[in-house]
Amino acid sequence: MSYAIAGGSAAAPAITIEIDDITAGIAIRERAGFTFIASDSRFRLLDGSRFRRLQQIEAAARRMIAAHLPGRRARF
């Protein structure tokens, strides 16, 4: 995951969240953590969710990516 901080400051109110070269959305800094705003439809279930740490956003976004991967077929 990569973070791109708007304005180049660690105190910036918005941080771009990228997962595996996909721009998932932005994290808006709030008093008690972050609110995630999705920019890609694969992450729409997370849109508006609140997280205490950026790492929690990463974990949730990676689960969304895994949910969209084609399922494996059993071989007989």
LOVEXSE-995125 format. One line per field, with one value per residue: residue number from 1; residue in one letter; chain; x, y, z of N, C-alpha, C in turn. Coordinates in nm, 3 decimals, m for minus. Atoms other than C-alpha are relative to their C-alpha. Example, Ala and Ser with C-alpha at 12.3 -4.5 7.8 and 13.67 -1.06 7.14 Angstrom:
resi	[1/2] $
resn	[A/S] $
chain	[A/A] $
n_x	[0.089/m0.082] $
n_y	[m0.119/m0.119] $
n_z	[0.000/m0.006] $
ca_x	[1.230/1.367] $
ca_y	[m0.450/m0.106] $
ca_z	[0.780/0.714] $
c_x	[0.090/m0.077] $
c_y	[0.120/0.109] $
c_z	[0.000/0.073] $
END
This chain:
resi	[1/2/3/4/5/6/7/8/9/10/11/12/13/14/15/16/17/18/19/20/21/22/23/24/25/26/27/28/29/30/31/32/33/34/35/36/37/38/39/40/41/42/43/44/45/46/47/48/49/50/51/52/53/54/55/56/57/58/59/60/61/62/63/64/65/66/67/68/69/70/71/72/73/74/75/76] $
resn	[M/S/Y/A/I/A/G/G/S/A/A/A/P/A/I/T/I/E/I/D/D/I/T/A/G/I/A/I/R/E/R/A/G/F/T/F/I/A/S/D/S/R/F/R/L/L/D/G/S/R/F/R/R/L/Q/Q/I/E/A/A/A/R/R/M/I/A/A/H/L/P/G/R/R/A/R/F] $
chain	[A/A/A/A/A/A/A/A/A/A/A/A/A/A/A/A/A/A/A/A/A/A/A/A/A/A/A/A/A/A/A/A/A/A/A/A/A/A/A/A/A/A/A/A/A/A/A/A/A/A/A/A/A/A/A/A/A/A/A/A/A/A/A/A/A/A/A/A/A/A/A/A/A/A/A/A] $
n_x	[0.086/m0.073/0.075/m0.044/0.055/0.033/m0.070/m0.133/m0.015/0.057/0.120/0.099/0.131/0.039/m0.108/0.041/m0.028/m0.020/m0.022/m0.043/0.011/0.140/0.036/0.121/0.074/m0.075/0.028/0.013/m0.043/0.097/m0.050/m0.024/m0.047/0.019/0.118/m0.040/0.088/m0.040/m0.002/0.010/0.122/m0.033/m0.013/0.119/0.052/m0.076/0.023/0.058/m0.042/m0.098/m0.111/m0.091/m0.134/m0.009/m0.023/0.131/0.056/m0.072/0.048/0.136/m0.007/m0.056/0.108/0.089/m0.068/0.005/0.139/0.028/m0.081/0.076/m0.012/m0.073/0.087/m0.052/m0.038/0.034] $
n_y	[m0.117/m0.125/m0.116/m0.127/m0.102/m0.123/m0.117/0.037/m0.013/0.112/m0.049/m0.029/0.060/0.108/0.089/0.091/0.139/0.085/0.142/0.070/m0.092/m0.042/m0.108/0.045/m0.117/m0.088/0.005/m0.134/m0.001/m0.054/m0.005/0.133/0.094/m0.031/0.046/0.042/m0.036/0.084/m0.057/0.115/0.073/0.122/m0.035/m0.075/0.047/m0.067/m0.144/m0.060/0.072/m0.068/0.083/m0.069/m0.004/0.024/0.143/0.065/m0.025/0.090/0.138/0.009/m0.015/0.125/0.100/m0.033/0.047/0.146/0.039/m0.020/0.090/0.118/0.116/0.116/0.116/0.127/0.095/0.138] $
n_z	[0.000/m0.007/m0.043/0.058/m0.087/0.072/m0.049/m0.046/m0.145/m0.076/m0.068/0.103/m0.031/0.092/0.042/0.107/m0.034/0.118/m0.028/0.122/0.114/0.016/m0.091/m0.067/m0.046/m0.088/m0.143/m0.054/m0.140/m0.096/m0.137/m0.056/0.101/0.140/0.073/0.134/0.110/0.115/0.134/0.090/m0.037/m0.075/m0.141/m0.039/m0.129/m0.105/0.011/m0.119/m0.121/m0.084/m0.046/m0.091/0.059/0.144/0.021/0.000/0.134/0.090/m0.019/0.052/0.146/0.055/m0.004/0.112/0.122/m0.001/0.027/0.143/0.082/0.043/m0.089/0.051/0.026/m0.051/0.105/m0.036] $
ca_x	[0.000/0.116/0.003/0.021/m0.023/m0.199/0.010/0.320/0.255/0.199/m0.068/m0.260/m0.633/m0.646/m0.431/m0.461/m0.481/m0.339/m0.351/m0.152/m0.141/m0.516/m0.624/m0.879/m0.977/m0.879/m0.856/m0.980/m0.802/m1.038/m0.996/m1.015/m0.873/m0.976/m1.287/m1.238/m1.392/m1.383/m1.281/m1.299/m1.621/m1.442/m1.412/m1.765/m1.856/m1.587/m1.704/m1.775/m1.621/m1.417/m1.081/m0.841/m0.525/m0.424/m0.314/m0.676/m0.781/m0.512/m0.629/m0.993/m0.906/m0.693/m0.989/m1.203/m0.945/m0.934/m1.316/m1.305/m1.047/m1.186/m1.256/m1.045/m1.214/m1.172/m0.991/m1.114] $
ca_y	[0.000/0.349/0.674/1.007/1.295/1.595/1.908/1.713/1.755/1.472/1.692/1.717/1.649/1.406/1.106/0.914/0.537/0.306/m0.074/m0.270/0.027/0.089/0.422/0.302/0.644/0.898/0.895/1.213/1.286/1.340/1.385/1.013/0.863/0.862/0.842/0.653/0.792/0.541/0.650/0.302/0.098/m0.209/m0.024/0.118/m0.101/0.081/0.427/0.640/0.389/0.520/0.379/0.464/0.388/0.389/0.026/m0.069/0.092/m0.107/m0.437/m0.369/m0.258/m0.569/m0.784/m0.601/m0.675/m1.042/m1.058/m0.943/m1.198/m1.486/m1.792/m2.100/m2.405/m2.741/m2.996/m3.353] $
ca_z	[0.000/m0.059/0.091/m0.089/0.149/m0.006/0.024/0.132/0.504/0.752/0.912/0.583/0.607/0.311/0.223/m0.104/m0.050/m0.319/m0.309/m0.568/m0.810/m0.767/m0.626/m0.374/m0.242/0.018/0.395/0.557/0.884/1.176/1.547/1.631/1.310/0.945/0.728/0.402/0.081/m0.208/m0.556/m0.712/m0.717/m0.578/m0.247/m0.228/0.071/0.269/0.160/0.465/0.707/0.997/1.099/1.381/1.177/0.811/0.846/0.918/0.591/0.411/0.561/0.474/0.119/0.061/0.170/m0.089/m0.361/m0.258/m0.274/m0.638/m0.751/m0.956/m0.744/m0.778/m0.926/m0.764/m0.978/m0.981] $
c_x	[0.089/m0.095/0.057/m0.068/m0.019/0.074/0.138/0.022/m0.067/m0.128/m0.112/m0.131/m0.039/0.123/m0.055/0.043/0.008/0.031/0.036/m0.024/m0.143/m0.025/m0.136/m0.087/0.087/m0.042/m0.001/0.035/m0.106/0.061/0.039/0.048/m0.023/m0.136/0.046/m0.108/0.050/m0.001/m0.009/m0.117/0.028/0.007/m0.124/m0.059/0.073/m0.027/m0.072/0.039/0.106/0.100/0.088/0.139/m0.005/0.018/m0.132/m0.070/0.066/m0.054/m0.140/m0.001/0.057/m0.104/m0.099/0.060/m0.010/m0.141/m0.033/0.086/m0.085/0.024/0.077/m0.096/0.069/0.033/m0.027/0.079] $
c_y	[0.121/0.111/0.122/0.110/0.129/0.117/m0.030/0.009/m0.118/0.042/0.032/m0.071/m0.117/m0.079/m0.095/m0.142/m0.080/m0.142/m0.067/0.082/0.039/0.113/m0.035/0.118/0.089/m0.025/0.144/m0.006/0.068/m0.008/m0.139/m0.101/0.052/m0.047/m0.031/0.040/m0.075/0.079/m0.108/m0.085/m0.128/0.024/0.072/m0.046/0.065/0.150/0.053/m0.069/0.079/m0.100/0.081/0.018/m0.027/m0.148/m0.077/0.021/m0.095/m0.142/m0.017/0.008/m0.126/m0.112/0.025/m0.048/m0.151/m0.049/0.012/m0.088/m0.119/m0.117/m0.112/m0.116/m0.126/m0.091/m0.142/m0.098] $
c_z	[0.000/0.042/m0.070/0.080/m0.078/0.063/0.057/0.150/0.071/0.074/m0.099/0.030/m0.089/m0.044/m0.105/0.037/m0.130/0.047/m0.131/m0.126/m0.033/0.099/0.059/0.042/0.085/0.144/0.049/0.148/0.086/0.138/0.052/m0.104/m0.140/m0.050/m0.142/m0.100/m0.123/m0.130/m0.107/0.050/0.078/0.151/0.054/0.134/0.119/0.005/0.124/0.130/0.074/0.054/0.094/m0.062/m0.150/m0.031/0.000/m0.135/m0.100/0.010/m0.059/m0.153/m0.065/0.003/m0.114/m0.131/m0.008/m0.034/m0.148/m0.090/m0.042/0.093/m0.065/m0.016/0.051/m0.119/0.049/m0.082] $
END
